[in-house]
Amino acid sequence: MTDNQDLIEIANKILTEQKIPLIDGKIYDKFKIKKNNSVSYIEFVYENDESIIQGFLGLADFFHTVVFKEKDKFFIINGKQIYVLESA
């Protein structure tokens, strides 16, 4: 498996376990995340360490928000902050 596949598989498993809503292409055809409207853009990089994914998804739980998935990246938007999780 590639890092991208691992990331997606592990993230989906944790999302399901923690019952965090996921918005992706299956739920909504077109959505656009505008990075230039954010005050801060914080990147989490997955390098075969599941704790990075757990920490990232913990933010969604903390903020009581949804997670957006676009291709092989996951996003959490909180006000003008954008958090992104991607593989190295």
Secondary structure, DSSP 8 states (H G I E B T S, - for coil): --HHHHHHHHHHHHHHHHT--EE-TTT-S-----GGG-SEEEEEEESS-HHHHHHHHHHHHHHT--EEEETTEEEEEETTEEEEEEE-
